[in-house]
Amino acid sequence: MAQADGIVQNDTGSNVRSDINNNLAACFTNNSGASEPSTTYAYMWYADTANGLLKIRNSGNTAFLTVGDLNTTNLGLAPQASPTFTGNVTIPAGTVSLPSLRFTGDTDTGLYSAAANTVNVTAGGTLSHAFTSTYSTANVPLRVPDGSAAAPSLTNTADENTGIFFGAADEVSITTGGSERAQFDSDGLSILAQKAVRYYDTDSSNYVAIRAPSTVSSNVTLTLPSSDGDPDQYLKTDGSGNLSWSTISSGALVPTGSVFAMATSTVPSGYLECNGAAVSRTTYADLFASIGTTWGNGDGTTTFNLPQLRGEFIRGWDNGRGVDSGRAFGSSQSEMIGPHNHSITDPGHFHQVNINVYQQGSGPNASTDMANRAGNTQSSTSTTGITINNNSGTENRPRNVAMMYVIKT
């Protein structure tokens, strides 16, 4: 250890030589000592043996600055190539255009800190991503590999076969347990494998689920109406999947072509009287599609006939049963009386005739004989015609009540 004031004083030869040697020793040992040199100069070296540090005096000659550790390779300083750090590295916060850690030839790309507990990534002087202790924020799109159902692109450490992957172009898929469950593409959302969409109640204790049938022969699309409808209405399809609201009171739930007996003489809305009239095939297209020309061809082009049920009884179509054989659907029958007999019971009858005979007698008992004969009764049998009366009219009918038949259009 040696320290000197850096000045050679005028003196005798031996003293000057000693003073020079002391100053040279101080230079060669970097003014080493347990305490700072008493005489200091700007930029002078000082080996602090008490702390094992190499220091240099600042430009204002007001303090020593630590350069490195005397007991560590490279004074503990990182080499320019492949440095190794064993402690904390503190760098300035930097800015988005001049990050703290940046690259040669690209000084506006790297890492910086815009606020406490925040690390920011900048590229080309533009913030790309910000990381905090609770979340991260991407200011540019994130790109991940496509992945698969068994190994999705976005997942979590506790369940690595559940997440999001990209199975095809313009398609995002959701997988759980290694199986694809749903897809998002340009056509919309697809729920796979007959899985249900569940709608839970307010406390999430129970749900209403909607799902497809187990087998569908072709794709089915149901298009909802543009409004929420009115009370007591229901959804009706046009046969192509377009749904609309229909009112139950209008008879919309009754199949077209149904016939009813009405206890009123007024035809209700959505019905026509079964009076045999010819009606438009266009106006009543649904009814025409249902009954066709079974009850009449109309004008053969634009109209068709309704059933004529005024004053008629309806009989169930035999349809192969054999009770009313040979009947075509929609055919009519005239009245008929089946063969029958009338039974008459006549146990026999008796005619009594009183005959008074007056004959003059002879002999001793002539007067007595006349008296006896006058009281005799004679019997005889004769045939009498029998007439069967009936209460007949112009037709055969049971007891009945007149009502009006109508048909659903």
ZILINRA-V275054 format. One record per residue. N is the residue number from 0. RES is the residue in three letters. OMEGA is omega in radians with two decimals (none if undefined). BURIAL is I if it has 16 or more other C-alpha atoms within 10 Angstrom, else O. D_CENTER is the distance of its C-alpha to the mean C-alpha in Angstrom with 2 decimals. Layout:
N_RES_OMEGA_BURIAL_D_CENTER, N_RES_OMEGA_BURIAL_D_CENTER
//
This chain:
0_MET_-3.14_O_87.22, 1_ALA_3.06_I_89.06, 2_GLN_3.14_I_88.77, 3_ALA_-3.10_I_91.15, 4_ASP_3.11_O_91.49, 5_GLY_-3.11_I_91.64, 6_ILE_3.04_O_95.14, 7_VAL_-3.08_I_98.46, 8_GLN_3.00_O_101.24, 9_ASN_-3.12_O_104.88, 10_ASP_3.12_O_106.83, 11_THR_-3.06_O_109.12, 12_GLY_-3.09_O_108.14, 13_SER_-3.14_O_106.84, 14_ASN_3.10_O_104.78, 15_VAL_3.13_O_103.26, 16_ARG_3.14_O_102.47, 17_SER_-3.13_O_100.79, 18_ASP_3.10_I_98.81, 19_ILE_-3.14_I_97.65, 20_ASN_3.13_O_96.65, 21_ASN_3.13_I_94.66, 22_ASN_3.09_I_92.74, 23_LEU_3.12_I_92.10, 24_ALA_3.10_I_90.90, 25_ALA_3.12_I_88.53, 26_CYS_-3.09_I_87.17, 27_PHE_-3.12_O_86.81, 28_THR_3.14_I_85.07, 29_ASN_3.09_I_82.84, 30_ASN_-3.08_I_84.61, 31_SER_3.11_I_83.33, 32_GLY_-3.12_I_83.82, 33_ALA_3.12_O_82.30, 34_SER_-3.11_O_82.45, 35_GLU_3.07_I_82.14, 36_PRO_-3.13_I_85.24, 37_SER_3.09_O_87.40, 38_THR_-3.06_O_87.87, 39_THR_3.10_I_84.73, 40_TYR_3.05_I_83.99, 41_ALA_3.09_O_80.87, 42_TYR_3.10_I_79.02, 43_MET_3.13_I_81.26, 44_TRP_3.08_I_79.84, 45_TYR_3.07_I_79.89, 46_ALA_-3.09_I_79.19, 47_ASP_-3.09_I_78.18, 48_THR_3.13_I_79.46, 49_ALA_-3.09_O_78.45, 50_ASN_3.13_O_74.71, 51_GLY_-3.09_I_74.92, 52_LEU_3.01_I_73.57, 53_LEU_-3.08_I_74.76, 54_LYS_3.08_I_74.89, 55_ILE_-3.11_I_76.00, 56_ARG_3.14_I_77.40, 57_ASN_-3.05_O_75.36, 58_SER_3.12_O_76.73, 59_GLY_3.14_O_77.94, 60_ASN_3.14_O_79.79, 61_THR_-3.11_O_78.13, 62_ALA_3.05_I_76.16, 63_PHE_3.08_I_75.43, 64_LEU_-3.11_O_72.03, 65_THR_3.11_O_70.78, 66_VAL_-3.12_I_70.47, 67_GLY_-3.09_I_69.60, 68_ASP_-3.11_I_70.40, 69_LEU_-3.06_I_73.89, 70_ASN_-3.09_O_72.92, 71_THR_3.08_O_69.78, 72_THR_-3.11_O_69.62, 73_ASN_-3.13_O_69.23, 74_LEU_-3.11_O_69.86, 75_GLY_3.13_O_66.25, 76_LEU_3.14_O_65.15, 77_ALA_3.08_O_62.39, 78_PRO_-3.12_O_63.83, 79_GLN_-3.14_O_62.63, 80_ALA_3.07_O_61.22, 81_SER_3.14_O_58.73, 82_PRO_3.07_O_59.39, 83_THR_-3.12_O_58.48, 84_PHE_3.11_O_57.70, 85_THR_3.13_O_58.25, 86_GLY_-3.13_O_57.50, 87_ASN_3.07_O_55.40, 88_VAL_-3.14_O_55.38, 89_THR_-3.13_O_55.30, 90_ILE_3.12_O_54.64, 91_PRO_-3.09_O_54.33, 92_ALA_-3.12_I_51.01, 93_GLY_3.12_I_51.18, 94_THR_-3.12_I_49.18, 95_VAL_3.13_I_46.41, 96_SER_3.12_I_49.11, 97_LEU_-3.06_I_51.50, 98_PRO_-3.12_I_49.65, 99_SER_3.05_I_51.57, 100_LEU_-3.08_I_50.88, 101_ARG_-3.01_I_51.05, 102_PHE_3.09_O_52.20, 103_THR_-3.13_O_55.44, 104_GLY_3.13_O_55.08, 105_ASP_-2.96_O_51.70, 106_THR_3.11_I_52.57, 107_ASP_3.08_I_49.49, 108_THR_-3.13_I_47.03, 109_GLY_-3.10_I_46.70, 110_LEU_3.02_I_45.98, 111_TYR_3.13_I_46.92, 112_SER_-3.11_I_46.12, 113_ALA_-3.13_O_45.32, 114_ALA_3.14_O_45.25, 115_ALA_3.11_O_45.88, 116_ASN_-3.12_O_43.57, 117_THR_3.02_I_42.06, 118_VAL_-3.10_I_42.45, 119_ASN_3.06_I_41.64, 120_VAL_3.11_I_41.45, 121_THR_3.10_I_42.97, 122_ALA_-3.11_I_43.23, 123_GLY_3.13_O_45.55, 124_GLY_-3.13_I_46.06, 125_THR_3.12_O_42.33, 126_LEU_3.14_I_40.27, 127_SER_-3.06_I_37.66, 128_HIS_3.10_I_36.50, 129_ALA_3.14_I_37.38, 130_PHE_3.06_O_37.39, 131_THR_-3.13_O_38.00, 132_SER_-3.08_O_38.29, 133_THR_-3.10_O_34.73, 134_TYR_3.03_O_32.68, 135_SER_-3.10_O_33.11, 136_THR_3.10_O_32.36, 137_ALA_3.09_O_32.14, 138_ASN_3.07_O_33.49, 139_VAL_-3.12_O_32.95, 140_PRO_3.06_O_30.14, 141_LEU_3.13_O_29.93, 142_ARG_-3.14_O_30.22, 143_VAL_3.07_O_29.47, 144_PRO_-3.09_O_29.86, 145_ASP_-3.11_I_27.06, 146_GLY_-3.14_I_26.83, 147_SER_3.14_I_25.06, 148_ALA_-3.13_I_22.57, 149_ALA_-3.13_I_25.57, 150_ALA_-3.07_I_27.09, 151_PRO_-3.12_I_24.63, 152_SER_3.11_I_26.21, 153_LEU_-3.08_I_25.09, 154_THR_3.09_O_25.38, 155_ASN_-3.02_O_27.46, 156_THR_-3.09_O_30.71, 157_ALA_-3.06_O_29.56, 158_ASP_-2.94_O_26.69, 159_GLU_3.06_I_27.52, 160_ASN_3.07_I_25.03, 161_THR_-3.14_I_21.98, 162_GLY_-3.08_I_21.09, 163_ILE_3.04_I_20.43, 164_PHE_-3.05_I_22.12, 165_PHE_-3.02_I_22.55, 166_GLY_-3.12_I_22.47, 167_ALA_3.12_O_23.32, 168_ALA_3.12_O_24.35, 169_ASP_-3.11_O_21.85, 170_GLU_3.06_O_19.28, 171_VAL_-3.08_I_18.23, 172_SER_3.09_I_17.04, 173_ILE_3.14_I_16.27, 174_THR_3.01_I_18.25, 175_THR_3.14_I_18.91, 176_GLY_3.12_O_21.99, 177_GLY_3.13_I_22.90, 178_SER_3.14_I_19.90, 179_GLU_-3.08_I_17.44, 180_ARG_-3.07_I_13.84, 181_ALA_3.13_I_12.07, 182_GLN_2.96_I_13.54, 183_PHE_3.07_O_13.88, 184_ASP_-3.07_O_16.15, 185_SER_3.12_O_17.42, 186_ASP_3.13_O_14.80, 187_GLY_-3.12_O_11.83, 188_LEU_3.09_O_9.49, 189_SER_3.05_O_9.58, 190_ILE_-3.00_I_8.56, 191_LEU_2.98_O_11.83, 192_ALA_3.08_O_13.73, 193_GLN_3.07_O_11.24, 194_LYS_-3.04_O_9.97, 195_ALA_2.94_O_7.35, 196_VAL_-3.02_O_5.04, 197_ARG_3.09_O_7.72, 198_TYR_-3.06_O_8.88, 199_TYR_3.08_O_12.66, 200_ASP_-2.96_O_15.51, 201_THR_3.13_O_18.26, 202_ASP_3.08_O_20.20, 203_SER_3.12_O_17.35, 204_SER_3.13_O_19.02, 205_ASN_-3.05_O_16.35, 206_TYR_2.96_O_12.62, 207_VAL_-3.07_O_10.19, 208_ALA_3.06_O_7.82, 209_ILE_3.11_O_5.48, 210_ARG_-3.13_O_6.84, 211_ALA_3.03_O_9.10, 212_PRO_-3.07_O_12.72, 213_SER_3.14_O_15.39, 214_THR_3.09_O_17.02, 215_VAL_-3.07_O_16.16, 216_SER_3.10_O_19.38, 217_SER_-3.11_O_18.10, 218_ASN_3.13_O_15.18, 219_VAL_3.09_O_13.22, 220_THR_3.09_O_11.77, 221_LEU_-3.14_O_10.90, 222_THR_-3.09_O_12.21, 223_LEU_3.07_O_11.96, 224_PRO_-3.06_O_15.46, 225_SER_3.12_O_17.13, 226_SER_-3.12_O_18.03, 227_ASP_3.04_O_17.05, 228_GLY_-3.12_O_19.60, 229_ASP_3.12_O_22.41, 230_PRO_3.08_O_23.05, 231_ASP_3.07_O_22.95, 232_GLN_3.09_I_21.01, 233_TYR_-3.13_O_18.26, 234_LEU_-3.13_O_16.04, 235_LYS_3.13_I_18.09, 236_THR_3.08_O_17.60, 237_ASP_-3.12_O_20.52, 238_GLY_3.10_O_20.26, 239_SER_3.10_O_18.86, 240_GLY_3.10_O_15.25, 241_ASN_-3.06_O_16.26, 242_LEU_3.08_I_15.35, 243_SER_3.14_I_17.96, 244_TRP_3.09_I_19.17, 245_SER_-3.07_I_22.02, 246_THR_-3.13_I_24.49, 247_ILE_-3.08_O_25.21, 248_SER_3.13_O_28.86, 249_SER_-3.14_O_29.44, 250_GLY_-3.06_I_29.14, 251_ALA_-3.13_I_25.87, 252_LEU_-3.12_O_25.08, 253_VAL_3.13_O_28.46, 254_PRO_3.08_O_28.66, 255_THR_-3.10_I_30.72, 256_GLY_3.10_I_34.29, 257_SER_-3.12_O_34.45, 258_VAL_-3.13_I_37.94, 259_PHE_3.00_O_38.82, 260_ALA_-3.07_O_42.13, 261_MET_3.07_O_42.22, 262_ALA_3.11_O_44.55, 263_THR_3.13_O_45.01, 264_SER_3.12_O_46.66, 265_THR_3.13_O_43.98, 266_VAL_-3.11_O_41.26, 267_PRO_3.12_O_37.81, 268_SER_-3.14_O_35.33, 269_GLY_-3.12_O_33.41, 270_TYR_3.00_I_36.32, 271_LEU_3.09_I_39.69, 272_GLU_3.10_I_42.90, 273_CYS_-3.06_I_43.85, 274_ASN_3.11_I_47.12, 275_GLY_-3.07_I_47.23, 276_ALA_3.02_I_46.75, 277_ALA_-3.10_I_45.77, 278_VAL_-3.03_I_42.59, 279_SER_3.06_I_40.76, 280_ARG_3.14_I_38.59, 281_THR_-3.13_O_36.62, 282_THR_-3.12_O_36.25, 283_TYR_-3.07_O_35.20, 284_ALA_3.14_O_33.38, 285_ASP_-3.14_O_30.93, 286_LEU_3.12_I_33.94, 287_PHE_3.10_I_35.94, 288_ALA_-3.09_O_33.21, 289_SER_-3.02_O_33.31, 290_ILE_3.10_I_37.11, 291_GLY_-3.12_I_38.67, 292_THR_-3.14_I_42.46, 293_THR_-3.03_O_42.96, 294_TRP_3.10_I_44.81, 295_GLY_-3.04_I_46.57, 296_ASN_-3.10_O_46.28, 297_GLY_3.08_I_46.93, 298_ASP_3.11_O_48.65, 299_GLY_-3.07_O_47.25, 300_THR_-3.00_O_45.21, 301_THR_-3.09_O_43.43, 302_THR_3.02_I_43.52, 303_PHE_-3.04_I_43.09, 304_ASN_3.01_I_44.45, 305_LEU_3.03_I_42.97, 306_PRO_3.07_I_44.27, 307_GLN_-3.07_I_47.67, 308_LEU_3.11_O_47.57, 309_ARG_3.13_O_50.05, 310_GLY_-3.07_O_52.73, 311_GLU_2.92_O_51.22, 312_PHE_3.13_O_50.21, 313_ILE_3.11_O_47.08, 314_ARG_3.13_O_47.45, 315_GLY_3.14_O_44.70, 316_TRP_-3.09_O_44.50, 317_ASP_3.06_O_46.35, 318_ASN_3.06_O_43.98, 319_GLY_-3.09_O_46.27, 320_ARG_3.14_O_47.28, 321_GLY_3.11_O_50.94, 322_VAL_-3.14_O_51.80, 323_ASP_-2.96_O_51.80, 324_SER_3.03_O_52.28, 325_GLY_-3.10_O_52.21, 326_ARG_3.00_O_49.99, 327_ALA_3.13_O_47.63, 328_PHE_3.11_O_44.44, 329_GLY_-3.14_O_45.26, 330_SER_3.14_O_49.02, 331_SER_3.12_O_51.44, 332_GLN_3.02_O_54.53, 333_SER_-3.11_O_57.83, 334_GLU_-3.12_O_59.44, 335_MET_3.04_O_61.51, 336_ILE_3.14_O_63.73, 337_GLY_3.10_O_63.89, 338_PRO_-3.10_O_67.25, 339_HIS_3.11_O_68.73, 340_ASN_3.02_O_72.08, 341_HIS_3.13_O_73.75, 342_SER_3.08_O_75.79, 343_ILE_3.10_O_79.06, 344_THR_3.11_O_81.05, 345_ASP_-3.08_O_84.84, 346_PRO_-3.10_O_86.89, 347_GLY_3.13_O_90.17, 348_HIS_-2.99_O_92.33, 349_PHE_3.09_O_96.06, 350_HIS_3.13_O_98.50, 351_GLN_-3.14_O_101.67, 352_VAL_3.07_O_104.79, 353_ASN_-3.11_O_107.94, 354_ILE_3.06_O_111.20, 355_ASN_-3.11_O_114.46, 356_VAL_3.08_O_117.52, 357_TYR_-3.11_O_120.92, 358_GLN_3.14_O_123.69, 359_GLN_-3.11_O_127.29, 360_GLY_3.09_O_128.35, 361_SER_3.14_O_131.63, 362_GLY_-3.02_O_133.34, 363_PRO_-3.11_O_133.57, 364_ASN_-3.05_O_129.78, 365_ALA_-3.10_O_128.97, 366_SER_3.13_O_127.78, 367_THR_3.12_O_125.62, 368_ASP_-3.14_O_123.88, 369_MET_-3.13_I_122.94, 370_ALA_-3.13_O_121.42, 371_ASN_-3.12_O_119.28, 372_ARG_-3.12_O_117.97, 373_ALA_-3.10_O_116.98, 374_GLY_-3.12_O_114.13, 375_ASN_3.09_O_112.52, 376_THR_-3.13_O_108.85, 377_GLN_-3.14_O_107.75, 378_SER_3.09_O_104.13, 379_SER_3.14_O_102.47, 380_THR_3.12_O_99.01, 381_SER_3.14_O_97.35, 382_THR_-3.13_O_93.99, 383_THR_3.09_O_91.79, 384_GLY_-3.12_O_88.80, 385_ILE_-3.14_O_85.30, 386_THR_3.09_O_82.71, 387_ILE_-3.14_O_78.88, 388_ASN_3.06_O_77.29, 389_ASN_3.12_O_73.52, 390_ASN_-3.01_O_71.25, 391_SER_3.11_O_69.61, 392_GLY_-3.08_O_67.70, 393_THR_-3.12_O_66.17, 394_GLU_3.03_O_63.02, 395_ASN_-3.13_O_61.55, 396_ARG_2.98_O_58.76, 397_PRO_2.97_O_57.43, 398_ARG_-3.05_O_57.02, 399_ASN_3.08_O_54.10, 400_VAL_-3.12_O_52.33, 401_ALA_3.04_O_51.49, 402_MET_-3.10_O_47.85, 403_MET_3.07_I_45.86, 404_TYR_3.08_I_43.41, 405_VAL_-3.13_I_40.41, 406_ILE_-3.13_I_37.72, 407_LYS_-3.12_I_34.05, 408_THR_none_I_33.57
//
